[in-house]
Amino acid sequence: MKDDAASPRINQYETGTHVPRSDTIEAIARELKIPVAYLFADGERLARMILAFSQLSVAEQERLMREAESRGRHR
C-alpha cells in the first residue's frame, strides 16, 4: 500500500465506508504483528484476551483452554 493512499483507505475501513478484502486484513494483521481475530474482536476486553492468548506458548494455550472450558461447563 502506498503511504499517500494508506491514511484515507484506513479511515474508510474505520468508518465502515469500505470493507477490506480478506488478504488485506491478513496483511494488516501481519504488519501489526497481531492475530486477525484481534481486528474483529467485539470489545476491548476480548481484544486484549485474544492478544494475550496469542502470545502464550502452545502448552500454555492448551492449559488455559482446558481451564476455561472446565469453568464453562460448571455454570
MARMIBA-533683 format. One record per atom (N, C-alpha, C, CB): residue number from 1; residue in three letters; atom name; x, y negated, z negated. Coordinates in Angstrom, 1 decimal, padded with zeros to 4 digits. Atoms other than C-alpha are relative to their C-alpha. Glycine has a CB too. Layout:
<drenros>
DRENRO   n res atom      x      y      z
DRENRO NUM ALA   CA      X      Y      Z
...
</drenros>
This chain:
<drenros>
DRENRO   n res atom      x      y      z
DRENRO   1 MET    N  000.8  001.2  000.0
DRENRO   1 MET   CA  000.0  000.0  000.0
DRENRO   1 MET    C  000.9 -001.2  000.0
DRENRO   1 MET   CB -001.0  000.0 -001.2
DRENRO   2 LYS    N -000.8  001.2  000.0
DRENRO   2 LYS   CA  001.4 -003.4  000.9
DRENRO   2 LYS    C -000.4 -000.9 -001.2
DRENRO   2 LYS   CB -000.2 -000.8  001.3
DRENRO   3 ASP    N  000.2  000.8  001.2
DRENRO   3 ASP   CA  001.8 -005.8 -002.0
DRENRO   3 ASP    C -001.1 -001.1  000.2
DRENRO   3 ASP   CB  001.3 -000.7 -000.4
DRENRO   4 ASP    N  000.9  001.1 -000.3
DRENRO   4 ASP   CA -000.2 -008.6 -000.3
DRENRO   4 ASP    C -001.5  000.5  000.1
DRENRO   4 ASP   CB  000.4 -000.7  001.3
DRENRO   5 ALA    N  001.4 -000.6 -000.1
DRENRO   5 ALA   CA -003.2 -006.2  000.1
DRENRO   5 ALA    C -000.4  000.7 -001.3
DRENRO   5 ALA   CB -000.1  000.9  001.2
DRENRO   6 ALA    N  000.2 -000.8  001.2
DRENRO   6 ALA   CA -002.9 -004.4 -003.2
DRENRO   6 ALA    C -001.0 -000.7 -001.0
DRENRO   6 ALA   CB  001.2  000.3 -000.7
DRENRO   7 SER    N  000.9  000.7  001.0
DRENRO   7 SER   CA -004.5 -007.1 -005.5
DRENRO   7 SER    C -001.4 -000.1  000.4
DRENRO   7 SER   CB  000.6 -001.4 -000.2
DRENRO   8 PRO    N  001.4  000.1 -000.4
DRENRO   8 PRO   CA -007.7 -007.7 -003.5
DRENRO   8 PRO    C -000.6  001.4  000.0
DRENRO   8 PRO   CB -000.2 -000.6  001.3
DRENRO   9 ARG    N  000.5 -001.4 -000.1
DRENRO   9 ARG   CA -008.1 -003.9 -003.0
DRENRO   9 ARG    C -000.3  000.5 -001.4
DRENRO   9 ARG   CB  001.0  000.9  000.7
DRENRO  10 ILE    N  000.3 -000.5  001.4
DRENRO  10 ILE   CA -007.7 -003.1 -006.7
DRENRO  10 ILE    C -001.2 -000.7 -000.6
DRENRO  10 ILE   CB  001.3 -000.3 -000.9
DRENRO  11 ASN    N  001.2  000.7  000.5
DRENRO  11 ASN   CA -010.2 -005.8 -007.5
DRENRO  11 ASN    C -001.3  000.6  000.5
DRENRO  11 ASN   CB  000.2 -001.5  000.4
DRENRO  12 GLN    N  001.2 -000.6 -000.6
DRENRO  12 GLN   CA -012.7 -004.2 -005.1
DRENRO  12 GLN    C -000.3  001.3 -000.7
DRENRO  12 GLN   CB  000.2  000.2  001.5
DRENRO  13 TYR    N  000.2 -001.2  000.7
DRENRO  13 TYR   CA -012.1 -000.9 -006.9
DRENRO  13 TYR    C -000.6 -000.3 -001.4
DRENRO  13 TYR   CB  001.3  000.8 -000.1
DRENRO  14 GLU    N  000.4  000.3  001.3
DRENRO  14 GLU   CA -012.6 -002.5 -010.3
DRENRO  14 GLU    C -001.5 -000.5  000.0
DRENRO  14 GLU   CB  000.9 -001.1 -000.6
DRENRO  15 THR    N  001.3  000.6  000.0
DRENRO  15 THR   CA -015.8 -004.3 -009.3
DRENRO  15 THR    C -001.0  001.0  000.6
DRENRO  15 THR   CB -000.1 -001.3  000.8
DRENRO  16 GLY    N  000.9 -001.0 -000.6
DRENRO  16 GLY   CA -017.3 -001.2 -007.5
DRENRO  16 GLY    C -000.4 -000.4  001.4
DRENRO  16 GLY   CB -001.2  000.1 -000.8
DRENRO  17 THR    N  000.3  000.4 -001.3
DRENRO  17 THR   CA -017.4 -003.1 -004.2
DRENRO  17 THR    C  000.5  001.1  001.0
DRENRO  17 THR   CB  000.7 -001.3  000.3
DRENRO  18 HIS    N -000.6 -001.1 -000.8
DRENRO  18 HIS   CA -015.2 -000.3 -002.7
DRENRO  18 HIS    C  000.4  001.1 -000.9
DRENRO  18 HIS   CB  001.3 -000.6  000.8
DRENRO  19 VAL    N -000.3 -001.2  000.7
DRENRO  19 VAL   CA -014.7  003.2 -003.8
DRENRO  19 VAL    C  001.2  000.6  000.7
DRENRO  19 VAL   CB -001.1  001.1 -000.1
DRENRO  20 PRO    N -001.1 -000.6 -000.6
DRENRO  20 PRO   CA -011.2  004.6 -003.2
DRENRO  20 PRO    C -000.1  001.4  000.4
DRENRO  20 PRO   CB  001.3 -000.2 -000.9
DRENRO  21 ARG    N  000.0 -001.4 -000.4
DRENRO  21 ARG   CA -010.6  007.9 -001.4
DRENRO  21 ARG    C  000.7  000.8 -001.0
DRENRO  21 ARG   CB  000.6  000.2  001.4
DRENRO  22 SER    N -000.6 -000.8  001.0
DRENRO  22 SER   CA -009.5  010.8 -003.5
DRENRO  22 SER    C  001.5  000.0  000.1
DRENRO  22 SER   CB -000.5  001.4  000.1
DRENRO  23 ASP    N -001.4  000.0 -000.1
DRENRO  23 ASP   CA -006.0  010.7 -002.1
DRENRO  23 ASP    C  000.6 -001.3 -000.5
DRENRO  23 ASP   CB  000.4  000.2  001.5
DRENRO  24 THR    N -000.4  001.3  000.5
DRENRO  24 THR   CA -005.8  007.0 -003.0
DRENRO  24 THR    C  000.0  000.1 -001.5
DRENRO  24 THR   CB -000.9 -001.1  000.5
DRENRO  25 ILE    N  000.1 -000.1  001.5
DRENRO  25 ILE   CA -006.9  007.8 -006.6
DRENRO  25 ILE    C  001.1  000.8 -000.5
DRENRO  25 ILE   CB -001.4  000.7 -000.3
DRENRO  26 GLU    N -001.2 -000.8  000.4
DRENRO  26 GLU   CA -004.3  010.5 -006.8
DRENRO  26 GLU    C  001.3 -000.7  000.1
DRENRO  26 GLU   CB  000.0  001.3  000.9
DRENRO  27 ALA    N -001.3  000.8 -000.1
DRENRO  27 ALA   CA -001.6  008.2 -005.6
DRENRO  27 ALA    C  000.1 -001.1 -001.1
DRENRO  27 ALA   CB  000.0 -000.7  001.4
DRENRO  28 ILE    N  000.0  001.0  001.1
DRENRO  28 ILE   CA -002.6  005.5 -008.1
DRENRO  28 ILE    C  000.4  000.7 -001.3
DRENRO  28 ILE   CB -001.4 -000.7 -000.1
DRENRO  29 ALA    N -000.3 -000.8  001.2
DRENRO  29 ALA   CA -002.6  008.1 -010.9
DRENRO  29 ALA    C  001.5  000.4 -000.1
DRENRO  29 ALA   CB -000.9  001.2 -000.2
DRENRO  30 ARG    N -001.4 -000.4 -000.1
DRENRO  30 ARG   CA  000.8  009.4 -009.8
DRENRO  30 ARG    C  000.9 -001.2 -000.2
DRENRO  30 ARG   CB  000.3  000.7  001.4
DRENRO  31 GLU    N -000.9  001.2  000.2
DRENRO  31 GLU   CA  002.3  005.9 -009.6
DRENRO  31 GLU    C  000.0 -000.5 -001.5
DRENRO  31 GLU   CB -000.5 -001.1  000.9
DRENRO  32 LEU    N  000.1  000.4  001.4
DRENRO  32 LEU   CA  001.0  005.1 -013.1
DRENRO  32 LEU    C  000.4  001.0 -001.0
DRENRO  32 LEU   CB -001.5 -000.4 -000.3
DRENRO  33 LYS    N -000.4 -001.1  000.8
DRENRO  33 LYS   CA  002.1  008.5 -014.4
DRENRO  33 LYS    C -001.1  000.3 -001.0
DRENRO  33 LYS   CB  001.3 -000.3 -000.7
DRENRO  34 ILE    N  001.2 -000.4  000.9
DRENRO  34 ILE   CA -001.4  009.3 -015.8
DRENRO  34 ILE    C -000.8  001.1  000.7
DRENRO  34 ILE   CB -000.9 -001.3 -000.3
DRENRO  35 PRO    N  000.9 -001.0 -000.6
DRENRO  35 PRO   CA -003.9  012.1 -015.2
DRENRO  35 PRO    C -001.1 -000.7  000.8
DRENRO  35 PRO   CB -000.5  001.0 -001.0
DRENRO  36 VAL    N  001.1  000.6 -000.7
DRENRO  36 VAL   CA -006.5  011.4 -012.6
DRENRO  36 VAL    C -001.3 -000.1 -000.9
DRENRO  36 VAL   CB -000.4  000.9  001.2
DRENRO  37 ALA    N  001.2  000.0  000.9
DRENRO  37 ALA   CA -009.2  012.2 -015.2
DRENRO  37 ALA    C  000.0 -001.3 -000.9
DRENRO  37 ALA   CB  000.0  001.2 -000.9
DRENRO  38 TYR    N  000.0  001.3  000.8
DRENRO  38 TYR   CA -008.0  009.1 -017.2
DRENRO  38 TYR    C -000.7 -001.1  000.7
DRENRO  38 TYR   CB  001.5 -000.4 -000.2
DRENRO  39 LEU    N  000.6  001.1 -000.8
DRENRO  39 LEU   CA -009.2  006.9 -014.4
DRENRO  39 LEU    C -001.6  000.1  000.0
DRENRO  39 LEU   CB  000.5  000.0  001.4
DRENRO  40 PHE    N  001.4 -000.2  000.0
DRENRO  40 PHE   CA -012.7  008.4 -014.7
DRENRO  40 PHE    C -000.6  000.2 -001.4
DRENRO  40 PHE   CB -000.3  001.2  000.8
DRENRO  41 ALA    N  000.5 -000.2  001.4
DRENRO  41 ALA   CA -013.0  008.6 -018.5
DRENRO  41 ALA    C -001.1 -001.0 -000.3
DRENRO  41 ALA   CB  001.1 -000.2 -001.0
DRENRO  42 ASP    N  001.2  000.8  000.4
DRENRO  42 ASP   CA -016.3  007.3 -019.9
DRENRO  42 ASP    C  000.3 -000.6 -001.4
DRENRO  42 ASP   CB -001.3  000.8  000.1
DRENRO  43 GLY    N -000.2  000.6  001.3
DRENRO  43 GLY   CA -015.0  005.1 -022.6
DRENRO  43 GLY    C  001.5  000.1 -000.4
DRENRO  43 GLY   CB -000.8  000.6 -001.1
DRENRO  44 GLU    N -001.4  000.1  000.4
DRENRO  44 GLU   CA -011.7  004.1 -024.3
DRENRO  44 GLU    C  000.5  001.2 -000.8
DRENRO  44 GLU   CB  000.2 -001.2 -000.8
DRENRO  45 ARG    N -000.4 -001.2  000.8
DRENRO  45 ARG   CA -011.7  007.0 -026.8
DRENRO  45 ARG    C  000.3  001.2  000.8
DRENRO  45 ARG   CB -001.1  000.3 -001.0
DRENRO  46 LEU    N -000.2 -001.1 -000.9
DRENRO  46 LEU   CA -012.0  009.6 -024.1
DRENRO  46 LEU    C  001.3 -000.2  000.8
DRENRO  46 LEU   CB -001.2  000.3  000.9
DRENRO  47 ALA    N -001.2  000.3 -000.8
DRENRO  47 ALA   CA -009.3  007.9 -022.0
DRENRO  47 ALA    C  001.2  000.2 -000.8
DRENRO  47 ALA   CB -000.1 -001.4  000.5
DRENRO  48 ARG    N -001.2 -000.2  000.9
DRENRO  48 ARG   CA -006.9  007.9 -025.0
DRENRO  48 ARG    C  000.2  001.5 -000.2
DRENRO  48 ARG   CB -000.2 -000.7 -001.3
DRENRO  49 MET    N -000.1 -001.5  000.2
DRENRO  49 MET   CA -007.7  011.6 -025.6
DRENRO  49 MET    C  000.6  000.7  001.2
DRENRO  49 MET   CB -001.4  000.6 -000.4
DRENRO  50 ILE    N -000.5 -000.6 -001.2
DRENRO  50 ILE   CA -007.0  012.5 -022.0
DRENRO  50 ILE    C  001.5 -000.2  000.1
DRENRO  50 ILE   CB -000.8 -000.5  001.2
DRENRO  51 LEU    N -001.4  000.3 -000.1
DRENRO  51 LEU   CA -003.7  010.7 -022.0
DRENRO  51 LEU    C  000.8  000.7 -001.0
DRENRO  51 LEU   CB  000.2 -001.5 -000.2
DRENRO  52 ALA    N -000.7 -000.7  001.1
DRENRO  52 ALA   CA -002.6  012.1 -025.4
DRENRO  52 ALA    C  000.1  001.5  000.3
DRENRO  52 ALA   CB -000.7 -000.2 -001.3
DRENRO  53 PHE    N  000.0 -001.4 -000.3
DRENRO  53 PHE   CA -003.6  015.6 -024.3
DRENRO  53 PHE    C  001.0  000.4  001.1
DRENRO  53 PHE   CB -001.4  000.5  000.4
DRENRO  54 SER    N -000.9 -000.3 -001.1
DRENRO  54 SER   CA -001.7  015.4 -021.1
DRENRO  54 SER    C  001.5 -000.1 -000.3
DRENRO  54 SER   CB -000.3 -001.0  001.2
DRENRO  55 GLN    N -001.4  000.2  000.5
DRENRO  55 GLN   CA  001.5  014.5 -023.0
DRENRO  55 GLN    C  000.4  001.2 -000.9
DRENRO  55 GLN   CB  000.2 -001.3 -000.6
DRENRO  56 LEU    N -000.4 -001.1  000.9
DRENRO  56 LEU   CA  001.4  017.7 -025.1
DRENRO  56 LEU    C  000.5  001.1  000.8
DRENRO  56 LEU   CB -001.3  000.5 -000.8
DRENRO  57 SER    N -000.5 -001.2 -000.7
DRENRO  57 SER   CA  003.2  020.9 -024.2
DRENRO  57 SER    C -001.2  000.9  000.3
DRENRO  57 SER   CB  001.0  000.8 -000.9
DRENRO  58 VAL    N  001.1 -000.9 -000.3
DRENRO  58 VAL   CA  001.0  023.7 -022.7
DRENRO  58 VAL    C -000.4  000.8 -001.3
DRENRO  58 VAL   CB  000.5  001.0  001.1
DRENRO  59 ALA    N  000.3 -000.7  001.2
DRENRO  59 ALA   CA  001.3  025.6 -026.0
DRENRO  59 ALA    C -000.9 -000.9 -001.0
DRENRO  59 ALA   CB  001.3  000.5 -000.7
DRENRO  60 GLU    N  000.7  001.0  000.8
DRENRO  60 GLU   CA  000.1  022.5 -027.9
DRENRO  60 GLU    C -001.4 -000.2  000.5
DRENRO  60 GLU   CB  000.7 -001.3 -000.2
DRENRO  61 GLN    N  001.4  000.2 -000.6
DRENRO  61 GLN   CA -002.8  022.0 -025.5
DRENRO  61 GLN    C -000.9  001.2 -000.3
DRENRO  61 GLN   CB  000.2 -000.2  001.6
DRENRO  62 GLU    N  000.8 -001.2  000.3
DRENRO  62 GLU   CA -003.9  025.6 -025.9
DRENRO  62 GLU    C -000.4  000.1 -001.4
DRENRO  62 GLU   CB  000.8  001.3  000.3
DRENRO  63 ARG    N  000.3  000.1  001.4
DRENRO  63 ARG   CA -003.8  025.3 -029.7
DRENRO  63 ARG    C -001.1 -000.9 -000.3
DRENRO  63 ARG   CB  001.2 -000.3 -000.9
DRENRO  64 LEU    N  001.0  001.1  000.2
DRENRO  64 LEU   CA -005.8  022.1 -029.6
DRENRO  64 LEU    C -001.3  000.4  000.6
DRENRO  64 LEU   CB  000.5 -001.3  000.6
DRENRO  65 MET    N  001.2 -000.5 -000.6
DRENRO  65 MET   CA -008.3  023.6 -027.2
DRENRO  65 MET    C -000.7  001.0 -000.8
DRENRO  65 MET   CB  000.3  000.5  001.4
DRENRO  66 ARG    N  000.6 -001.0  000.9
DRENRO  66 ARG   CA -008.9  026.6 -029.4
DRENRO  66 ARG    C -000.6 -000.6 -001.2
DRENRO  66 ARG   CB  001.1  001.1 -000.4
DRENRO  67 GLU    N  000.5  000.7  001.2
DRENRO  67 GLU   CA -009.4  024.4 -032.4
DRENRO  67 GLU    C -001.3 -000.8  000.3
DRENRO  67 GLU   CB  001.0 -000.9 -000.6
DRENRO  68 ALA    N  001.2  000.8 -000.4
DRENRO  68 ALA   CA -011.8  022.1 -030.6
DRENRO  68 ALA    C -001.2  000.9  000.4
DRENRO  68 ALA   CB  000.4 -000.9  001.2
DRENRO  69 GLU    N  001.1 -000.9 -000.4
DRENRO  69 GLU   CA -013.8  025.0 -029.1
DRENRO  69 GLU    C -000.6  000.7 -001.2
DRENRO  69 GLU   CB  000.5  001.0  001.0
DRENRO  70 SER    N  000.5 -000.6  001.2
DRENRO  70 SER   CA -014.0  026.6 -032.5
DRENRO  70 SER    C -000.9 -000.9 -000.8
DRENRO  70 SER   CB  001.2  000.5 -000.9
DRENRO  71 ARG    N  000.8  001.0  000.7
DRENRO  71 ARG   CA -015.3  023.5 -034.1
DRENRO  71 ARG    C -001.3 -000.3  000.7
DRENRO  71 ARG   CB  000.7 -001.3 -000.2
DRENRO  72 GLY    N  001.2  000.2 -000.8
DRENRO  72 GLY   CA -017.8  023.0 -031.3
DRENRO  72 GLY    C -001.1  001.1 -000.2
DRENRO  72 GLY   CB  000.3 -000.1  001.4
DRENRO  73 ARG    N  000.9 -001.2  000.2
DRENRO  73 ARG   CA -019.3  026.5 -031.9
DRENRO  73 ARG    C -000.7  000.0 -001.4
DRENRO  73 ARG   CB  000.7  001.3  000.2
DRENRO  74 HIS    N  000.6  000.0  001.4
DRENRO  74 HIS   CA -019.9  025.8 -035.6
DRENRO  74 HIS    C -001.0 -001.1 -000.3
DRENRO  74 HIS   CB  001.2 -000.1 -001.0
DRENRO  75 ARG    N  001.0  001.1  000.2
DRENRO  75 ARG   CA -022.2  022.8 -035.1
DRENRO  75 ARG    C -001.4  000.5  000.3
DRENRO  75 ARG   CB  000.3 -001.1  000.9
</drenros>
